[in-house]
Amino acid sequence: MDKQLDILVVEDKEEHQESARVLLAGHNVEIVGTFDEAADRICGTSRYAHKKSSEKKSYAVVLTDMFLPQGRGDCLADKSQGKIEMPFGYCIALMACKEATPYVAIFSWGDHHKNGIAYGMEEFLDGTVQQVGNSRLAILGAGNYNIINFTYKTPDGRIGTLEEVGIKKTDRIMKREYFTEPKGSKFVKNWKAALDYVVSGKKKQEE
């Protein structure tokens, strides 16, 4: 994508934040890690803090993880609960749509064997795209190889698809056990593929 975009990425995991910085280089990218930070920037207000935030910004794209900590815990009696991950991605995506952000995506990497919300999302992780007001909203699974090229960080710090980091494809990785990480490498989210998909409907390049 040639056009430089203002993008908000909402992601609390350090390795996925790093992949966003690398894969979205060339765009104006801001990364936050909690629901409260995202609400400040998208809406400019925290409902339970009873004050406006000066941090509100206008973005062309909002890409958010599904499970995130709340952050400050403005409405919580026990502030420590603000560190517990909850499915705030839904709220963030709808807030972005309410603010007429042109392109919005929930980009999740959840284990449906461990979490009921992740299981419930299975129906939508195929790249479902909806028009919500003036926004284009996509729901993507980071592990859906039909849409998203798998991306890895290698032990020497390189981030890219299997081919880009020099890992030879095998049937074991790509088909029967494609959640298995190549030895010594760590799976990271392919934010560029998510961006391309929500903006243009473009799936991964056929190989």
JOWO-V589301 format. One record per run of one state. SS is the DSSP state (a for helix, b for strand, c for the rest). FROM is the first residue (numbers start at 1). LEN is the number of residues. If there is no record, write none. Layout:
BEGIN
[[SS | FROM | LEN] [SS | FROM | LEN]]
END
This chain:
BEGIN
[[c | 1 | 5] [b | 6 | 5] [c | 11 | 3] [a | 14 | 10] [c | 24 | 4] [b | 28 | 5] [c | 33 | 1] [b | 34 | 1] [a | 35 | 8] [c | 43 | 2] [b | 45 | 2] [c | 47 | 4] [b | 51 | 2] [c | 53 | 8] [b | 61 | 4] [c | 65 | 3] [b | 68 | 2] [c | 70 | 9] [a | 79 | 5] [c | 84 | 1] [b | 85 | 2] [c | 87 | 2] [a | 89 | 10] [c | 99 | 4] [b | 103 | 6] [c | 109 | 7] [a | 116 | 6] [c | 122 | 4] [b | 126 | 7] [c | 133 | 2] [b | 135 | 7] [c | 142 | 9] [b | 151 | 3] [c | 154 | 5] [b | 159 | 3] [c | 162 | 9] [a | 171 | 6] [c | 177 | 9] [b | 186 | 3] [c | 189 | 2] [a | 191 | 10] [c | 201 | 7]]
END
